[in-house]
Amino acid sequence: MAQNDAADVPVREERHHRMFASGISPLIISMSPDTIPFHDGHAPMGHYSLTYEIDNSEKATKAYISVYAPGVGEVQRFDVDVQPRATIEFLLDASNFDLGPTVRFRAHCPYGDTDWFVMGSNPMPYPQINSTSQIGNVVPAYVQRGHSNVGGVPITIAGSKFTRECTPETQVDGSNVELQNVVAIEKRINGLLPYDALQGRPVVVRHLEVQLVVYGPGYHEPTTQVTSRGVYTIASSAGTSEDIYTLSLVEQ
C-alpha cells in the first residue's frame, strides 16, 4: 500500500491577517515553490520567492524571516524590509542540516492492513479521523536531535477502528524495525521505538516553518542577568507579531 507523502501536502487556503496587541499584523501571502524536496534526510539549496504584507507597518521597528524545523531548530534567518507589501527572492540553504530518517508505520488488523503513515505527517482531519480504518495520527510528531542510543521514544499509533488484535509494522528508511513493549487497545497501539534504530538522528515534522516576525515599539531586546545560581537570559514576546507559513517536505 502507498505511503501518505503526497496526501500530506496541504491544499492552500486563502490566508488572512490576524490581530495582535501591538496593532501590527504580518502575513506571508504566498511562497513559490511551496514545497521543499529532500532525500536521505537532506534538502538541497533552492531559490524561493516570498510575498508578505505588514499591516500598520509604520509602527514596526524591525522584521525578519526565520526558517525553522521542529526537532532540529532554526535553519536560516535574515532581515527583511519593513513595508506594507513586498516580494523577496532568497536562497534557502538547509543542506547542512540533518532532517533525519523517514519513519513510517502501518497496522495489521483483522479487517486488513492500513496504508503507511509517515511520522511527522499531519493528522487526519475531523471528522474523517473518527471513522477511518486507516491510521489517523502518530504521536509524537518529531524526535529531537541529540538523544542517546539507550531506551527509546514512546509511540502512539491512533486509529478509530483499531482493536486489541491489531499489530504494528515499523520501518526506518525502508528497513524493518521492531517496536518494543507493544500494547494494542481499542483505537490505539502503544510501543517504544528504539533510539538505536534512529542512530542518534532527529525525526522532523514533514514541513519547515517559515516565520515572518515583526517587532513593534513595545519590544525589548533580551537581556542577560548573572546571579549566584547561574546566567539567565530574560526575554519577552511583548511587542512581537508573527505569521507562520509551512513548506511541506516532499521525499524524492
Buried (B, 14 or more C-beta within 10 A) or exposed (E): EEBBBEEBBEEEEEEEBEEBEBBBBBBBBEBEEBBBEBEEBBBEEBEBEBBBBBBBBEBBEEBBBBBBBBBBEEBBEEEBEBEEEBEEEBEBBBEEBBBBBBBBBBBEBEEEBBBBBBBBBBBBEEEEBEEBBBBBBBEBBBBBBEBEEEEBBEBEBBBBBBBEEBEBBBBBBEEEBEBEEBEBEEBBBBBBBBBEBBEEBBBBBBBBBBBBBBBBEBBEEEEEEEEEEEEEEEEEEEBBBBBEBBBBBBBE
